[in-house]
Amino acid sequence: MRVGWGFDAHRRSDDGPMLFAGVEVASDRGLEGTSDADVVAHAVADALLGAAAMGDLGTYFPSSDPQWEGANSMQLLRQVADIVTAARYVPSSIDVTVIAQSVRVAPHRAAIRIALSELLEIPLDHVSVKATTTDGMGFLGRDEGVAATVVAVLRPSPTS
């Protein structure tokens, strides 16, 4: 078993939509980024790569490369899952925490869990999605951005 930790944060934008694991959580605002700025997808990708000791998201999709402008982060996460699988690991479980002052995760939690479960091909009850605020502290508390942390567990592929 291998464990990895991922983190991502993006500055808030007035241009929407805001996506968490490809699920629209706000239509009237978004996040700034090279891709679609999906903090959940990015943090999950980094956690998977970290568990496999294979670098980070920027290793494979550098923000300095214009081909990633506006990229669909769930498609990038699918590619990361394929990279990890090629290294003879398969995702076993993930635990996501979204840190946001005003964006509410609860109404979207089930859809986010399903999206991640389906993309990573893991049971729904192996996907946890939680949320918290910083009670007004720091850039997240001032609602200037959103962050996500993820713990991912990989197991050796049954074919390895």
Protein Blocks (a to p, Z undefined) as FASTA:
>chain_A
ZZddddddddddfbdcddeehiafbfkbccddfblopaklmmmmmmmmmmnonajfklmm
cfklmklgopafklmmmmmmmmmmmnopacfbdcdddddfklcfklmmmmmmmmmmmmno
pafklcccddddeehpajklnopaccddddddddddfkZZ
